[in-house]
Amino acid sequence: MPKERFDTAGEMLHYCWHLLFRASQERSHPMQTPVIGTYDPDTREPHLRTVILRRVDIQQRKIDFYTDIRSAK
């Protein structure tokens, strides 16, 4: 069940990392397919793509995700 209130920003950050970790482990988790966005300052346009969350290392604060090679990057 989602937590409704956090006493500190650190507590919220900890909770978010654990949500991401869980999503990387459960294929049917709703957060396993996040949308990653970048911004092109030359065209002033955002570029969004859906990726697959594969691995989350909470200790090192690293996220590995895959994208389809056929899609524009």
SEFIZA-3560 file (N, C-alpha, C; in Angstrom, 3 decimals):
REM SEFIZA-3560
<numar><xx>0.841</xx><yy>-1.182</yy><zz>0.000</zz><atom>N</atom></numar>
<numar><xx>0.000</xx><yy>0.000</yy><zz>0.000</zz><atom>CA</atom></numar>
<numar><xx>0.889</xx><yy>1.249</yy><zz>0.000</zz><atom>C</atom></numar>
<numar><xx>0.593</xx><yy>2.221</yy><zz>-0.838</zz><atom>N</atom></numar>
<numar><xx>1.404</xx><yy>3.431</yy><zz>-0.895</zz><atom>CA</atom></numar>
<numar><xx>1.346</xx><yy>4.219</yy><zz>0.413</zz><atom>C</atom></numar>
<numar><xx>2.464</xx><yy>4.785</yy><zz>0.737</zz><atom>N</atom></numar>
<numar><xx>2.522</xx><yy>5.624</yy><zz>1.919</zz><atom>CA</atom></numar>
<numar><xx>1.973</xx><yy>6.997</yy><zz>1.559</zz><atom>C</atom></numar>
<numar><xx>1.155</xx><yy>7.564</yy><zz>2.434</zz><atom>N</atom></numar>
<numar><xx>0.523</xx><yy>8.846</yy><zz>2.144</zz><atom>CA</atom></numar>
<numar><xx>1.312</xx><yy>10.039</yy><zz>2.654</zz><atom>C</atom></numar>
<numar><xx>2.187</xx><yy>9.823</yy><zz>3.619</zz><atom>N</atom></numar>
<numar><xx>2.900</xx><yy>10.947</yy><zz>4.207</zz><atom>CA</atom></numar>
<numar><xx>4.331</xx><yy>10.533</yy><zz>4.532</zz><atom>C</atom></numar>
<numar><xx>5.248</xx><yy>11.443</yy><zz>4.258</zz><atom>N</atom></numar>
<numar><xx>6.654</xx><yy>11.224</yy><zz>4.574</zz><atom>CA</atom></numar>
<numar><xx>7.100</xx><yy>12.320</yy><zz>5.524</zz><atom>C</atom></numar>
<numar><xx>7.897</xx><yy>11.945</yy><zz>6.508</zz><atom>N</atom></numar>
<numar><xx>8.378</xx><yy>12.923</yy><zz>7.475</zz><atom>CA</atom></numar>
<numar><xx>9.612</xx><yy>13.672</yy><zz>6.984</zz><atom>C</atom></numar>
<numar><xx>10.363</xx><yy>13.053</yy><zz>6.086</zz><atom>N</atom></numar>
<numar><xx>11.564</xx><yy>13.703</yy><zz>5.551</zz><atom>CA</atom></numar>
<numar><xx>11.676</xx><yy>13.410</yy><zz>4.054</zz><atom>C</atom></numar>
<numar><xx>12.457</xx><yy>14.235</yy><zz>3.383</zz><atom>N</atom></numar>
<numar><xx>12.706</xx><yy>13.998</yy><zz>1.956</zz><atom>CA</atom></numar>
<numar><xx>13.489</xx><yy>12.697</yy><zz>1.771</zz><atom>C</atom></numar>
<numar><xx>14.390</xx><yy>12.404</yy><zz>2.695</zz><atom>N</atom></numar>
<numar><xx>15.160</xx><yy>11.167</yy><zz>2.630</zz><atom>CA</atom></numar>
<numar><xx>14.278</xx><yy>9.935</yy><zz>2.717</zz><atom>C</atom></numar>
<numar><xx>13.259</xx><yy>10.007</yy><zz>3.540</zz><atom>N</atom></numar>
<numar><xx>12.314</xx><yy>8.895</yy><zz>3.671</zz><atom>CA</atom></numar>
<numar><xx>11.562</xx><yy>8.682</yy><zz>2.360</zz><atom>C</atom></numar>
<numar><xx>11.174</xx><yy>9.771</yy><zz>1.721</zz><atom>N</atom></numar>
<numar><xx>10.471</xx><yy>9.672</yy><zz>0.448</zz><atom>CA</atom></numar>
<numar><xx>11.391</xx><yy>9.104</yy><zz>-0.637</zz><atom>C</atom></numar>
<numar><xx>12.639</xx><yy>9.562</yy><zz>-0.674</zz><atom>N</atom></numar>
<numar><xx>13.608</xx><yy>9.066</yy><zz>-1.644</zz><atom>CA</atom></numar>
<numar><xx>13.830</xx><yy>7.564</yy><zz>-1.464</zz><atom>C</atom></numar>
<numar><xx>13.977</xx><yy>7.130</yy><zz>-0.230</zz><atom>N</atom></numar>
<numar><xx>14.153</xx><yy>5.715</yy><zz>0.085</zz><atom>CA</atom></numar>
<numar><xx>12.959</xx><yy>4.904</yy><zz>-0.432</zz><atom>C</atom></numar>
<numar><xx>11.772</xx><yy>5.383</yy><zz>-0.199</zz><atom>N</atom></numar>
<numar><xx>10.547</xx><yy>4.723</yy><zz>-0.645</zz><atom>CA</atom></numar>
<numar><xx>10.515</xx><yy>4.623</yy><zz>-2.176</zz><atom>C</atom></numar>
<numar><xx>10.885</xx><yy>5.706</yy><zz>-2.858</zz><atom>N</atom></numar>
<numar><xx>10.875</xx><yy>5.715</yy><zz>-4.327</zz><atom>CA</atom></numar>
<numar><xx>11.870</xx><yy>4.716</yy><zz>-4.902</zz><atom>C</atom></numar>
<numar><xx>13.069</xx><yy>4.625</yy><zz>-4.327</zz><atom>N</atom></numar>
<numar><xx>14.058</xx><yy>3.660</yy><zz>-4.806</zz><atom>CA</atom></numar>
<numar><xx>13.549</xx><yy>2.239</yy><zz>-4.634</zz><atom>C</atom></numar>
<numar><xx>12.872</xx><yy>1.978</yy><zz>-3.535</zz><atom>N</atom></numar>
<numar><xx>12.335</xx><yy>0.632</yy><zz>-3.318</zz><atom>CA</atom></numar>
<numar><xx>11.191</xx><yy>0.321</yy><zz>-4.279</zz><atom>C</atom></numar>
<numar><xx>10.401</xx><yy>1.320</yy><zz>-4.630</zz><atom>N</atom></numar>
<numar><xx>9.359</xx><yy>1.118</yy><zz>-5.643</zz><atom>CA</atom></numar>
<numar><xx>9.995</xx><yy>0.759</yy><zz>-6.992</zz><atom>C</atom></numar>
<numar><xx>11.042</xx><yy>1.477</yy><zz>-7.361</zz><atom>N</atom></numar>
<numar><xx>11.730</xx><yy>1.194</yy><zz>-8.619</zz><atom>CA</atom></numar>
<numar><xx>12.351</xx><yy>-0.202</yy><zz>-8.604</zz><atom>C</atom></numar>
<numar><xx>12.954</xx><yy>-0.569</yy><zz>-7.487</zz><atom>N</atom></numar>
<numar><xx>13.553</xx><yy>-1.898</yy><zz>-7.383</zz><atom>CA</atom></numar>
<numar><xx>12.486</xx><yy>-2.967</yy><zz>-7.570</zz><atom>C</atom></numar>
<numar><xx>11.382</xx><yy>-2.800</yy><zz>-6.892</zz><atom>N</atom></numar>
<numar><xx>10.284</xx><yy>-3.767</yy><zz>-7.012</zz><atom>CA</atom></numar>
<numar><xx>9.799</xx><yy>-3.862</yy><zz>-8.460</zz><atom>C</atom></numar>
<numar><xx>9.695</xx><yy>-2.723</yy><zz>-9.116</zz><atom>N</atom></numar>
<numar><xx>9.249</xx><yy>-2.707</yy><zz>-10.510</zz><atom>CA</atom></numar>
<numar><xx>10.224</xx><yy>-3.453</yy><zz>-11.414</zz><atom>C</atom></numar>
<numar><xx>11.502</xx><yy>-3.398</yy><zz>-11.096</zz><atom>N</atom></numar>
<numar><xx>12.496</xx><yy>-4.102</yy><zz>-11.920</zz><atom>CA</atom></numar>
<numar><xx>12.422</xx><yy>-5.616</yy><zz>-11.731</zz><atom>C</atom></numar>
<numar><xx>11.821</xx><yy>-6.056</yy><zz>-10.641</zz><atom>N</atom></numar>
<numar><xx>11.736</xx><yy>-7.489</yy><zz>-10.336</zz><atom>CA</atom></numar>
<numar><xx>10.424</xx><yy>-8.129</yy><zz>-10.775</zz><atom>C</atom></numar>
<numar><xx>9.374</xx><yy>-7.327</yy><zz>-10.909</zz><atom>N</atom></numar>
<numar><xx>8.042</xx><yy>-7.859</yy><zz>-11.204</zz><atom>CA</atom></numar>
<numar><xx>7.606</xx><yy>-7.448</yy><zz>-12.609</zz><atom>C</atom></numar>
<numar><xx>7.466</xx><yy>-8.419</yy><zz>-13.478</zz><atom>N</atom></numar>
<numar><xx>7.122</xx><yy>-8.132</yy><zz>-14.877</zz><atom>CA</atom></numar>
<numar><xx>5.804</xx><yy>-7.391</yy><zz>-15.040</zz><atom>C</atom></numar>
<numar><xx>4.860</xx><yy>-7.639</yy><zz>-14.161</zz><atom>N</atom></numar>
<numar><xx>3.543</xx><yy>-7.014</yy><zz>-14.319</zz><atom>CA</atom></numar>
<numar><xx>3.409</xx><yy>-5.709</yy><zz>-13.523</zz><atom>C</atom></numar>
<numar><xx>4.491</xx><yy>-5.267</yy><zz>-12.910</zz><atom>N</atom></numar>
<numar><xx>4.439</xx><yy>-4.025</yy><zz>-12.115</zz><atom>CA</atom></numar>
<numar><xx>4.164</xx><yy>-2.838</yy><zz>-13.038</zz><atom>C</atom></numar>
<numar><xx>3.252</xx><yy>-1.933</yy><zz>-12.649</zz><atom>N</atom></numar>
<numar><xx>2.912</xx><yy>-0.798</yy><zz>-13.521</zz><atom>CA</atom></numar>
<numar><xx>4.073</xx><yy>0.169</yy><zz>-13.781</zz><atom>C</atom></numar>
<numar><xx>5.102</xx><yy>0.124</yy><zz>-12.949</zz><atom>N</atom></numar>
<numar><xx>6.246</xx><yy>1.022</yy><zz>-13.149</zz><atom>CA</atom></numar>
<numar><xx>7.377</xx><yy>0.361</yy><zz>-13.941</zz><atom>C</atom></numar>
<numar><xx>7.148</xx><yy>-0.827</yy><zz>-14.503</zz><atom>N</atom></numar>
<numar><xx>8.225</xx><yy>-1.497</yy><zz>-15.230</zz><atom>CA</atom></numar>
<numar><xx>8.460</xx><yy>-0.898</yy><zz>-16.612</zz><atom>C</atom></numar>
<numar><xx>7.532</xx><yy>-0.118</yy><zz>-17.104</zz><atom>N</atom></numar>
<numar><xx>7.704</xx><yy>0.519</yy><zz>-18.413</zz><atom>CA</atom></numar>
<numar><xx>7.589</xx><yy>2.041</yy><zz>-18.280</zz><atom>C</atom></numar>
<numar><xx>8.604</xx><yy>2.664</yy><zz>-17.682</zz><atom>N</atom></numar>
<numar><xx>8.551</xx><yy>4.122</yy><zz>-17.543</zz><atom>CA</atom></numar>
<numar><xx>8.823</xx><yy>4.826</yy><zz>-18.867</zz><atom>C</atom></numar>
<numar><xx>8.526</xx><yy>6.095</yy><zz>-18.903</zz><atom>N</atom></numar>
<numar><xx>8.817</xx><yy>6.934</yy><zz>-20.059</zz><atom>CA</atom></numar>
<numar><xx>10.007</xx><yy>7.816</yy><zz>-19.700</zz><atom>C</atom></numar>
<numar><xx>11.036</xx><yy>7.764</yy><zz>-20.541</zz><atom>N</atom></numar>
<numar><xx>12.250</xx><yy>8.559</yy><zz>-20.344</zz><atom>CA</atom></numar>
<numar><xx>12.209</xx><yy>9.714</yy><zz>-21.341</zz><atom>C</atom></numar>
<numar><xx>12.525</xx><yy>10.887</yy><zz>-20.874</zz><atom>N</atom></numar>
<numar><xx>12.499</xx><yy>12.053</yy><zz>-21.745</zz><atom>CA</atom></numar>
<numar><xx>13.833</xx><yy>12.771</yy><zz>-21.790</zz><atom>C</atom></numar>
<numar><xx>14.148</xx><yy>13.287</yy><zz>-22.955</zz><atom>N</atom></numar>
<numar><xx>15.311</xx><yy>14.160</yy><zz>-23.133</zz><atom>CA</atom></numar>
<numar><xx>14.828</xx><yy>15.414</yy><zz>-23.857</zz><atom>C</atom></numar>
<numar><xx>15.659</xx><yy>16.419</yy><zz>-23.816</zz><atom>N</atom></numar>
<numar><xx>15.296</xx><yy>17.697</yy><zz>-24.429</zz><atom>CA</atom></numar>
<numar><xx>16.383</xx><yy>18.093</yy><zz>-25.414</zz><atom>C</atom></numar>
<numar><xx>15.970</xx><yy>18.464</yy><zz>-26.614</zz><atom>N</atom></numar>
<numar><xx>16.905</xx><yy>18.909</yy><zz>-27.637</zz><atom>CA</atom></numar>
<numar><xx>16.884</xx><yy>20.434</yy><zz>-27.667</zz><atom>C</atom></numar>
<numar><xx>17.947</xx><yy>21.079</yy><zz>-27.175</zz><atom>N</atom></numar>
<numar><xx>17.947</xx><yy>22.542</yy><zz>-27.136</zz><atom>CA</atom></numar>
<numar><xx>17.963</xx><yy>23.189</yy><zz>-28.522</zz><atom>C</atom></numar>
<numar><xx>18.452</xx><yy>22.464</yy><zz>-29.536</zz><atom>N</atom></numar>
<numar><xx>18.478</xx><yy>23.023</yy><zz>-30.889</zz><atom>CA</atom></numar>
<numar><xx>17.079</xx><yy>23.147</yy><zz>-31.475</zz><atom>C</atom></numar>
<numar><xx>16.277</xx><yy>22.121</yy><zz>-31.308</zz><atom>N</atom></numar>
<numar><xx>14.916</xx><yy>22.145</yy><zz>-31.857</zz><atom>CA</atom></numar>
<numar><xx>13.885</xx><yy>22.595</yy><zz>-30.818</zz><atom>C</atom></numar>
<numar><xx>14.341</xx><yy>22.690</yy><zz>-29.558</zz><atom>N</atom></numar>
<numar><xx>13.465</xx><yy>23.054</yy><zz>-28.435</zz><atom>CA</atom></numar>
<numar><xx>12.287</xx><yy>22.087</yy><zz>-28.294</zz><atom>C</atom></numar>
<numar><xx>12.569</xx><yy>20.817</yy><zz>-28.537</zz><atom>N</atom></numar>
<numar><xx>11.534</xx><yy>19.803</yy><zz>-28.443</zz><atom>CA</atom></numar>
<numar><xx>11.950</xx><yy>18.684</yy><zz>-27.499</zz><atom>C</atom></numar>
<numar><xx>10.985</xx><yy>18.170</yy><zz>-26.775</zz><atom>N</atom></numar>
<numar><xx>11.278</xx><yy>16.993</yy><zz>-25.947</zz><atom>CA</atom></numar>
<numar><xx>11.209</xx><yy>15.725</yy><zz>-26.798</zz><atom>C</atom></numar>
<numar><xx>11.930</xx><yy>14.721</yy><zz>-26.395</zz><atom>N</atom></numar>
<numar><xx>11.889</xx><yy>13.416</yy><zz>-27.040</zz><atom>CA</atom></numar>
<numar><xx>11.587</xx><yy>12.396</yy><zz>-25.954</zz><atom>C</atom></numar>
<numar><xx>10.473</xx><yy>11.698</yy><zz>-26.102</zz><atom>N</atom></numar>
<numar><xx>10.027</xx><yy>10.735</yy><zz>-25.104</zz><atom>CA</atom></numar>
<numar><xx>10.039</xx><yy>9.333</yy><zz>-25.690</zz><atom>C</atom></numar>
<numar><xx>10.391</xx><yy>8.365</yy><zz>-24.855</zz><atom>N</atom></numar>
<numar><xx>10.322</xx><yy>6.974</yy><zz>-25.273</zz><atom>CA</atom></numar>
<numar><xx>10.017</xx><yy>6.085</yy><zz>-24.074</zz><atom>C</atom></numar>
<numar><xx>9.281</xx><yy>5.060</yy><zz>-24.327</zz><atom>N</atom></numar>
<numar><xx>8.982</xx><yy>4.077</yy><zz>-23.298</zz><atom>CA</atom></numar>
<numar><xx>10.126</xx><yy>3.080</yy><zz>-23.250</zz><atom>C</atom></numar>
<numar><xx>10.568</xx><yy>2.760</yy><zz>-22.050</zz><atom>N</atom></numar>
<numar><xx>11.677</xx><yy>1.822</yy><zz>-21.867</zz><atom>CA</atom></numar>
<numar><xx>11.229</xx><yy>0.696</yy><zz>-20.940</zz><atom>C</atom></numar>
<numar><xx>12.048</xx><yy>-0.341</yy><zz>-20.843</zz><atom>N</atom></numar>
<numar><xx>11.788</xx><yy>-1.461</yy><zz>-19.951</zz><atom>CA</atom></numar>
<numar><xx>12.804</xx><yy>-1.391</yy><zz>-18.809</zz><atom>C</atom></numar>
<numar><xx>12.304</xx><yy>-1.301</yy><zz>-17.609</zz><atom>N</atom></numar>
<numar><xx>13.158</xx><yy>-1.251</yy><zz>-16.423</zz><atom>CA</atom></numar>
<numar><xx>13.710</xx><yy>-2.649</yy><zz>-16.167</zz><atom>C</atom></numar>
<numar><xx>15.031</xx><yy>-2.788</yy><zz>-16.149</zz><atom>N</atom></numar>
<numar><xx>15.648</xx><yy>-4.109</yy><zz>-16.009</zz><atom>CA</atom></numar>
<numar><xx>16.349</xx><yy>-4.329</yy><zz>-14.681</zz><atom>C</atom></numar>
<numar><xx>17.067</xx><yy>-3.331</yy><zz>-14.186</zz><atom>N</atom></numar>
<numar><xx>17.822</xx><yy>-3.529</yy><zz>-12.948</zz><atom>CA</atom></numar>
<numar><xx>17.904</xx><yy>-2.212</yy><zz>-12.194</zz><atom>C</atom></numar>
<numar><xx>17.754</xx><yy>-2.298</yy><zz>-10.888</zz><atom>N</atom></numar>
<numar><xx>17.886</xx><yy>-1.125</yy><zz>-10.028</zz><atom>CA</atom></numar>
<numar><xx>18.851</xx><yy>-1.482</yy><zz>-8.900</zz><atom>C</atom></numar>
<numar><xx>19.911</xx><yy>-0.697</yy><zz>-8.765</zz><atom>N</atom></numar>
<numar><xx>20.874</xx><yy>-0.871</yy><zz>-7.676</zz><atom>CA</atom></numar>
<numar><xx>20.675</xx><yy>0.286</yy><zz>-6.713</zz><atom>C</atom></numar>
<numar><xx>20.015</xx><yy>0.010</yy><zz>-5.621</zz><atom>N</atom></numar>
<numar><xx>19.678</xx><yy>1.061</yy><zz>-4.653</zz><atom>CA</atom></numar>
<numar><xx>20.935</xx><yy>1.635</yy><zz>-4.023</zz><atom>C</atom></numar>
<numar><xx>21.898</xx><yy>0.778</yy><zz>-3.679</zz><atom>N</atom></numar>
<numar><xx>23.122</xx><yy>1.237</yy><zz>-3.012</zz><atom>CA</atom></numar>
<numar><xx>23.915</xx><yy>2.216</yy><zz>-3.881</zz><atom>C</atom></numar>
<numar><xx>24.032</xx><yy>1.907</yy><zz>-5.166</zz><atom>N</atom></numar>
<numar><xx>24.800</xx><yy>2.762</yy><zz>-6.068</zz><atom>CA</atom></numar>
<numar><xx>23.933</xx><yy>3.787</yy><zz>-6.794</zz><atom>C</atom></numar>
<numar><xx>22.626</xx><yy>3.710</yy><zz>-6.562</zz><atom>N</atom></numar>
<numar><xx>21.661</xx><yy>4.605</yy><zz>-7.218</zz><atom>CA</atom></numar>
<numar><xx>21.804</xx><yy>4.578</yy><zz>-8.730</zz><atom>C</atom></numar>
<numar><xx>21.722</xx><yy>3.351</yy><zz>-9.257</zz><atom>N</atom></numar>
<numar><xx>21.816</xx><yy>3.142</yy><zz>-10.700</zz><atom>CA</atom></numar>
<numar><xx>20.559</xx><yy>2.446</yy><zz>-11.194</zz><atom>C</atom></numar>
<numar><xx>20.142</xx><yy>2.845</yy><zz>-12.374</zz><atom>N</atom></numar>
<numar><xx>18.983</xx><yy>2.246</yy><zz>-13.023</zz><atom>CA</atom></numar>
<numar><xx>19.402</xx><yy>1.797</yy><zz>-14.413</zz><atom>C</atom></numar>
<numar><xx>19.153</xx><yy>0.528</yy><zz>-14.731</zz><atom>N</atom></numar>
<numar><xx>19.391</xx><yy>0.005</yy><zz>-16.071</zz><atom>CA</atom></numar>
<numar><xx>18.046</xx><yy>-0.197</yy><zz>-16.741</zz><atom>C</atom></numar>
<numar><xx>17.943</xx><yy>0.263</yy><zz>-17.973</zz><atom>N</atom></numar>
<numar><xx>16.718</xx><yy>0.041</yy><zz>-18.726</zz><atom>CA</atom></numar>
<numar><xx>17.065</xx><yy>-0.246</yy><zz>-20.174</zz><atom>C</atom></numar>
<numar><xx>16.139</xx><yy>-0.901</yy><zz>-20.859</zz><atom>N</atom></numar>
<numar><xx>16.304</xx><yy>-1.240</yy><zz>-22.260</zz><atom>CA</atom></numar>
<numar><xx>15.291</xx><yy>-0.461</yy><zz>-23.082</zz><atom>C</atom></numar>
<numar><xx>15.682</xx><yy>-0.239</yy><zz>-24.321</zz><atom>N</atom></numar>
<numar><xx>14.768</xx><yy>0.376</yy><zz>-25.278</zz><atom>CA</atom></numar>
<numar><xx>14.837</xx><yy>-0.432</yy><zz>-26.579</zz><atom>C</atom></numar>
<numar><xx>13.859</xx><yy>-0.303</yy><zz>-27.396</zz><atom>N</atom></numar>
<numar><xx>13.814</xx><yy>-1.031</yy><zz>-28.664</zz><atom>CA</atom></numar>
<numar><xx>14.789</xx><yy>-0.396</yy><zz>-29.647</zz><atom>C</atom></numar>
<numar><xx>15.671</xx><yy>-1.202</yy><zz>-30.208</zz><atom>N</atom></numar>
<numar><xx>16.700</xx><yy>-0.693</yy><zz>-31.130</zz><atom>CA</atom></numar>
<numar><xx>16.078</xx><yy>-0.034</yy><zz>-32.365</zz><atom>C</atom></numar>
<numar><xx>14.869</xx><yy>-0.434</yy><zz>-32.701</zz><atom>N</atom></numar>
<numar><xx>14.218</xx><yy>0.107</yy><zz>-33.893</zz><atom>CA</atom></numar>
<numar><xx>13.626</xx><yy>1.490</yy><zz>-33.688</zz><atom>C</atom></numar>
<numar><xx>13.463</xx><yy>1.901</yy><zz>-32.443</zz><atom>N</atom></numar>
<numar><xx>12.832</xx><yy>3.206</yy><zz>-32.200</zz><atom>CA</atom></numar>
<numar><xx>13.849</xx><yy>4.335</yy><zz>-32.289</zz><atom>C</atom></numar>
<numar><xx>13.361</xx><yy>5.505</yy><zz>-32.667</zz><atom>N</atom></numar>
<numar><xx>14.233</xx><yy>6.690</yy><zz>-32.756</zz><atom>CA</atom></numar>
<numar><xx>14.716</xx><yy>7.061</yy><zz>-31.365</zz><atom>C</atom></numar>
<numar><xx>15.957</xx><yy>7.480</yy><zz>-31.282</zz><atom>N</atom></numar>
<numar><xx>16.526</xx><yy>7.823</yy><zz>-29.973</zz><atom>CA</atom></numar>
<numar><xx>16.740</xx><yy>9.321</yy><zz>-29.874</zz><atom>C</atom></numar>
//
